[in-house]
């Protein structure tokens, strides 16, 4: 899907996000943008993830009481500057 045909508008936002995956454990990355359906994380190409990898993400900064929940996502795009994630439909 081209960037002009996205279903959900993207907002550029730079926040720390914890990415958890079996291939890498838990790492903290900076977000590039966010929408209702996904998230773009800034990461270099050395990250050993593949398109289709299942991951979990969590905001590092507290937005309310307690720790932010883990959200399941799938890697849908890998670029030189980062990775695109799509949230699972059953994510809460």
VEXTORFI-628403 format. One record per residue: z, y, x of N, C-alpha, C in turn. Coordinates in steps of 0.05 Angstrom, whole numbers, padded with zeros to 5 digits, always signed. Atoms other than C-alpha are relative to their C-alpha. Layout:
% VEXTORFI-628403
ZYXZYXZYX...
***
This chain:
% VEXTORFI-628403
+00000-00024+00017+00000+00000+00000+00000+00025+00018+00001-00024-00016-00019+00066+00029+00024+00018-00006-00023-00018+00003+00035+00119+00039-00003+00018-00024+00004-00018+00023+00003+00161-00016+00004-00014-00027-00002+00016+00024+00010+00104-00067+00027-00012-00004-00027+00011+00002+00084+00089-00059+00011+00005-00028-00012-00002+00027+00122+00076-00124+00024+00019+00000-00025-00016-00001+00185+00113-00101-00003+00021+00021+00002-00021-00020+00187+00180-00066+00019-00005+00023-00017+00003-00024+00215+00179+00005+00013+00027+00006-00013-00024-00010+00266+00228+00030+00006-00004+00030-00006+00002-00028+00272+00242+00104+00030+00005+00003-00029-00002-00004+00344+00230+00123+00008-00015+00025-00009+00013-00025+00377+00214+00190+00029-00006-00003-00027+00010+00002+00439+00172+00181+00002-00026+00016-00004+00025-00015+00469+00115+00221+00002-00023-00020+00001+00024+00017+00455+00047+00190+00005-00024+00017-00005+00025-00014+00482-00020+00211-00020-00020-00010+00019+00021+00007+00428-00073+00212+00011-00026+00010-00011+00026-00007+00451-00145+00212-00022-00021-00005+00020+00021+00002+00403-00203+00225+00008-00023+00019-00007+00022-00018+00412-00273+00255-00013+00003+00027+00013-00003-00026+00362-00256+00310+00013+00019+00019-00011-00022-00017+00400-00195+00335+00030+00005-00003-00027-00006+00006+00470-00196+00306+00001+00027-00015-00003-00026+00014+00494-00127+00284-00006+00022+00020+00007-00023-00016+00463-00063+00313+00001+00025-00017+00000-00026+00014+00469+00010+00294-00026+00014+00007+00025-00015-00003+00403+00047+00283+00001+00025-00016+00003-00025+00015+00382+00115+00258-00022-00004-00021+00021+00001+00021+00345+00120+00192-00021+00022+00005+00021-00020+00000+00280+00157+00186-00005+00011-00027+00002-00008+00028+00272+00158+00111+00011-00022-00018-00013+00017+00020+00299+00126+00048-00013+00004-00027+00009-00002+00028+00275+00110-00022+00016-00020-00017-00014+00019+00017+00299+00070-00082-00007-00028+00007+00008+00027-00005+00261+00010-00057+00001-00009+00030-00001+00007-00028+00268+00013+00019+00010+00021+00019-00012-00016-00021+00288+00043+00084-00017-00003+00025+00013+00001-00026+00254+00061+00150+00021+00005+00022-00019-00003-00022+00295+00051+00213-00014+00005+00026+00011-00006-00026+00279+00080+00281+00010-00021+00019-00007+00022-00019+00277+00023+00332-00023-00003+00019+00022+00004-00019+00238+00006+00394-00012-00028-00004+00014+00025+00004+00190-00052+00399+00013-00025+00011-00013+00023-00011+00238-00097+00436+00018-00015-00021-00015+00013+00021+00274-00113+00371-00013-00026-00009+00013+00026+00005+00261-00188+00360-00001-00008-00030+00003+00006+00028+00247-00184+00285-00030-00003-00006+00027+00004+00009+00184-00205+00249-00003+00009-00029+00005-00006+00028+00151-00185+00184+00009-00025-00016-00011+00021+00017+00187-00226+00131+00028-00007+00007-00027+00005-00008+00253-00229+00169+00019+00010-00022-00020-00008+00019+00313-00226+00122+00023+00013+00015-00021-00015-00014+00365-00175+00142+00020+00011-00021-00018-00016+00017+00425-00137+00113+00004+00027+00013-00005-00027-00010+00438-00063+00120+00024+00012-00014-00023-00014+00011+00498-00019+00109+00002+00028+00012-00004-00027-00011+00509+00056+00116+00026+00000+00017-00024-00001-00017+00557+00070+00173+00019+00021-00008-00018-00021+00010+00584+00135+00144+00010-00007-00028-00012+00004+00026+00631+00127+00086-00009+00022-00019+00007-00019+00020+00605+00161+00023+00020+00002-00022-00021+00000+00020+00665+00146-00019+00024-00015+00011-00023+00015-00009+00725+00101-00017-00009-00026+00013+00005+00025-00013+00722+00043+00032-00027-00002+00013+00025+00005-00015+00664+00012+00069-00024-00004-00020+00024+00002+00017+00593+00015+00041-00007-00030-00002+00007+00028+00003+00567-00051+00013-00024-00008+00017+00023+00010-00013+00517-00095+00049-00023-00003-00020+00023+00002+00018+00447-00092+00019-00020-00018+00014+00020+00019-00010+00397-00149+00029-00027+00014+00000+00026-00012-00002+00328-00128+00053-00018-00019+00016+00020+00015-00014+00264-00157+00082-00017+00019+00017+00017-00016-00017+00223-00130+00141-00028-00002-00011+00028-00001+00011+00155-00108+00113-00019+00014+00019+00017-00015-00019+00129-00065+00170+00013+00003+00027-00010-00004-00027+00137-00062+00245-00019+00019+00014+00016-00020-00013+00112-00001+00282+00012+00006+00028-00010-00007-00026+00120+00027+00352+00026+00014-00001-00024-00016+00001+00174+00075+00330+00022-00012-00018-00021+00010+00018+00211+00032+00279-00009-00023-00018+00005+00022+00019+00214-00019+00223+00004+00010-00029-00003-00005+00028+00204-00014+00148+00012-00023-00014-00014+00021+00015+00250-00052+00102-00004+00005-00030+00001-00001+00029+00243-00068+00028+00025-00014-00011-00024+00011+00011+00307-00078-00011-00007-00023-00019+00003+00022+00019+00314-00144-00049+00004+00010-00029-00003-00008+00028+00306-00137-00124+00028-00005-00011-00026+00006+00010+00374-00169-00134+00022+00016+00015-00020-00016-00015+00408-00118-00088+00016+00016-00020-00018-00015+00017+00468-00084-00119+00008+00026+00013
***
